[in-house]
């Protein structure tokens, strides 16, 4: 879906929104206009925020984040990833070609925007795929990094296989005391034919991320009674999440090339709880997997700046063992574990990310683990809470229906 030109014109009139010319291909003469936004406290701590996806826009979705960051003393810069929103089109009005969409080019775009802003060094906060891009930027432009917040960050193409094994150990094998009971119920549902193995991949991890084991237990109990209304609703939400293309908000249809070309080597294996299921039906639209072009595990020991590695215990997209290894490899890193959070603090718990960015900027990132429980306890309304409340309301309706004979 091509973004409407009128909406682009309106966004370009927003305060702080600018464009900078960038080459379509590194060695070519053709240029396009890369969009970015800068807002916040004049003279404040420079903060470069990189959303995930790939495909999340920057200008429109994160206005509240930039407002909050400005109140906390940050001078915030966010760049529309090439191939997304204000950075989608060449000057002749056509979309950027997929071969122009690489992580190296996107990382160099970030450096060009900092040049345009006259900012030498910044704290970099990258979430999910944005955490991967933040590290590619650090590997290529380390002199521009004053500190880093890696929020639910991808590290390598190998993460996909590790995530699949982790999710199955947790929710199919029941490797923890919390999940042993629900794992047994899930296996029985599949064995009885009440749900399919493929359906488990789309539903159970989503409910676990937002509601934990208790809500999964309620879901499975309802399904065992033949009350699958909530199950169907979650399936539709999960499918919409992977298919979504909303102009200037989430545009995966071009930049998905980066994901499939460099970061997604696995396909579904036919088993339960397989994260690859949601991506299999779109693979034919994009280039085949070619391999990684940046070796981040090799680069991480050279990241000498303060780094906070944020990890939610219920994150089943970038799992805790990946975060632990990241914190071990980066010399001045601190793992910051959250017990009651899932994926992407940028999108679902921005206070925690801003707290981490402030700590990194002040060299206090090693103190962060002592504050995670207090921060979660004081968390106000968030999108994560709203989704959990929606699931709970749906399950309450299911639970009022009589048990199937």
N, C-alpha and C positions, 0 to 999 in steps of 0.2 A: 504494500500500500504506500503510494507516494504521499508525503506530507503536503497539505494544501499550502499554496504559496501565500495566501492572505494571512494565514496563521503565522507563517514564518516572518512575514513583514511586521506583524504585531509584536512577536517576540523580540525581534531585532530593535524595537523601540523601547524595550524595557530598560530601566536604569541598570547600568553595569554590563550590558550585553554588547559584545564587540565581535569582530571577525578578524582573522589574520590569514593572509594568503599562504597556501601550502602546496607543495608539489603533489600531483596525483601519484606519480611514481618517483622514487628517489632520484633517478638519473634523467628524468624527462623534463620537458619545458612546460607542459600543461599544468595549470594550477587550479585549485578550488579554494573556496572560502571556508575556513574552519571557524566554527562558532564557539564562543566561551563567555562566561559571566564572572564578574568580580564584584563582590559585595562585602560589606563589613566594616570593622573598625579601622579608620585611617591610622596608619602607623602601627597596627596591631601585628600579632604573630602571623606570618604568612602560612596559610594552610591550603594545600592542594588536595581536593577530595575527588576520588575516582570511583564512580558507581560500577555496579556489576553487570551481569548479563552473560555474554556481551549483548548489548542492545539498549541498555538503559540510557535515556537522555539525561542531561544535567540541568539545563536552564529552567524548564518548567516544573519537574517533579520535586525539586529540592529547595523551594523558596523558604519553607519553614526552617529547614536545616540551616540555611545561610543566615536567616534572621537570628536564630538561637546562637549560632557561632559568633555573629557580630556582637551580641550582648555579652559574650564571654571573652571578648577581646581578640577575636580572630579576623584577619583579613583573608577572606576565602575566595579561592579560584576554582572553578569547575569547567571542564572542557567537554563539549559534545564530541564524542568519539567519532572519528571519520566513518561515514556510512550511516550516521544516525542524525535525525532531526535537522538542525541548522548546518550540519556538516555532511549532509547526505549527497548533495548535488554538485556536479561540475558547473562551470559558469555558463555552459550552453543549455542548462536545465536538465540534463540527463543524469541518471544515477552514477555514482562512482562504480567502476568495474570491481568485481570481486578480487581480482589479482592485486588491487591497490590496498586491500584491507588486510594488513599484517600487524602483528603486535609491535614489531620494530618501528614501523611508520607511525603507529599510534603513540608509542613512547616518545619518538622524536617530535611529534605534534605537541606533547606536553611541554617539552623544553622550549619550543618556539613560542608558546603562549607565555611562559615565564619570561622570556626575552622581551615580549611585547609589553608585559607588565613591569619590566625593569626590576624583577625579583631574582636575586642571586641564588638564595637557598630557601627551602620551604620544608615544613613538616608535611609528609605525604600520608594521607589516609585512604587506603584502598580496600574495597569490600568485595568479597567473592571473586569473580573474574577481575574486578578492579584491583584486588590485592595481587593477583598475578601480574597485571599490567604495571602496578606500582613497582614491583620487583624488577620487571624488565626495564622500566625507566631507571631504577637505581643501578642496574647492571651497566646501562649505557651512559648514564649521566649522574654518576655518584657524587660528583662535586656539587650538585644542586640540592642534595638531600641533607637536611638538618636533623631529621628524625623520621620515624615511620610508625604508623599504626596499621597492622595487618589484621583485617577484620574478616574472619571466616574465609581465609584466602586459599585459592587454588595454588598449587606448587608445580605440578607436572601432570603429563598425560597419564602417568601411572596411578594417579589418585583415583581414577574411575574404577579400576579393579579393586583397589583397597576399600573404597566406599562400599562396593557391592558385598565384599566379604564381611565388612564390619556390620552393615545393616542386617545381614543374615544371621551372624552370630548373636546379635542383640535381640532381634525380634522373631527369628525363626527357631534358632537353637535355644533361646532363652538364657544367654550367658550370664545374666546378672539376676540377683534376687528379685529386683523390681520387674523384670520382664519374663521370668520363667513361666509364670502362670498364663500370661497373655500369649506367649509363644505356643504353649500346648493347645490353647483354644483356637489359635490361628491354623495350626497344622490340622486340627480336626475339621475345621470348616472346609479347608481345601480337600482333604481326604473324602469328606462326605459330598463334595460337589456343590456345596452351598455358594462358594465363590471360586473363581479360577485363580491360578497362580499369577497370571498376568494382572488381574484386578488388584491383587495384594500390592503390587508394585506402585500402582497409582494412588492407592488410598491410605494404607496403613502408615507409611512414613510421614505423610502429611499430617495425619491426626496426631501421631506421636510428637512431631515437632511442636505443634501448637498446644496440645493438651496433655502430653506425657502418657505414661502407662495407664493411669486411671481412666482417661478418656478413651484410649484404645480398648480397654476392657469393656467399657460401656458399648462401644461400637460393635465389638465381637459378640457380646451377649445379645444385642438387638438382631444382628445378622443370624445368629443361631436360632432365633425365634421366627425367622423369615421376615423380619422387619428391616428392610434394606433401604429405606428412604434416605437416611443420612449417607449410607454408603454411595448411593447413586449421586447425591448432591456433591459429595467430595470428589467423585470421579469427574463430574462436569467441571468443577473448579480446577482440578489438576490439569485436565485437558486444555482448559482455557488459558491457564498459566503458561503452558508450553507452546500454545498456538498464538498467543496474543501478539497483535501488532497495532499499537495505538500511536498515531503520529505524535512526535515530540515527547512521548513518554517511554514507550518500549517498542523498538523496531529491530527485530531479530532477523528479518528477511534478507538483509545484506551481510551484516557482521557475523551472522551465524557461520559464515565461511571461515572465520578465525577459529571458532570452536571446533568445527569438524575437521579442518585441515591440520590443526596443531595440537588439539587437546582432547579429542574423543576417539580413541582407537578401538573401543569395545562395542560389540553389539549384544542384543539380548541372547541369553544362553538357555532360555526356556524354563528357568527355575523361578522360584518365588522372590518377591521383594527385590526386583532387579531395576536399579535406577536407569539402565539403558533403554528400558521399554519406552519411556516417554519421548526419547529422541530418535527412535528407529524409523518412524514413519516420515520424518523430515529429511533424513540423510540424503536422499536422492536429489534434493534441491541444491546441495552444496558439494564442494570439492571433497574427494576422498581423503582420508587421513594420510598425511605425508610424514609426520613426525615433528618433534619440537625443534625449534630453531634457536632457542635460548636455554641453556642448562642452568636453571635456577639453583638446584642443590649445590652445584659447583660454585655459583656466584655468591651464595649466602654468607660463607665465611668472610667475604670481603666487605660486608655491610657493617661498618664500624660505628655507626650512629645509634643512639638510643632507639629501641624498637619495642613496641607492645604488641603481643600476639593475642588477639581476642578470640575466644573459643567458647561457644555455647554447648552445654552437655547434650542438648537435644538437636544439635545440628547434624543431620544425616546427609548433607550435601558435601560439606568439607569437614571431615570427621576429626575427632580429638587427636588420634595418633599423628595425623599430618601436622597439626598445630604444634604438638610436642616436639616433633623432629625439627620443625622450623625454628622454634625457640632454642633448641640445642645447637643448631648450626650457626646462628647469628650471634656473634660474640657478646654484644651488649643487649640481648633480648630478654624479655620477661614474658612467660606464659601467663595470661590473665584468664582463668577459667570461670565461667558463669554457670551456676547449677540449674538455673531456671530460665534459660534462654535457648533460642534456636539459631537459625542462619541469618546473617547480615544485621549487625547492630546499626548500620547506616539506615537501613530501611525500617527496622522494627524497634530500635532502642537507641535513638541517636544521642541521648544524654550520656550513655556509657562510652560511645565513641568520642564525644567531645571531651569527656573527662580524661580519657586515655590520651587524646591529642595534647591537652594541657599538661598532663604529667610528663609526656615525652618532651615537650618544649622546655620544661623546667628541670629535666633530669631526674624526675621523681617516679619514673615508670615502674621501678622495682617495688614501690609501695602499693601499686594498684590491686594486687590480689586481696589485700586486707579490706578493700572497700566494695568488692563485688556483691556480697550478700546484702549489705546495706543499700547499695544502689538498686538492686532488684526489688528489695522490699518496699522502696519508696517510688517504684516506677508507676507513673500515671497511665492514663489511657493510651494505648498504642494500637497499631494495626494488628499486631500479634494477639493482643487481648481481645480485640473485636472479633477476630476470626475464631479464637477459642470459644468466645461467648456464643457465636453463631453455631458452631458445632454442638455446643452443649444444649442449646435450645432445640436444635433438630433432634438430638438424641432423646431429649425429654419428651418430644412428641412420639418418637418411636416406642419409648418405654411405656407410654400410656396405652398402647395398643395391646390387645390380648395375646397371650402366648399361642403360637401355632400348635395344633394337635398333630 
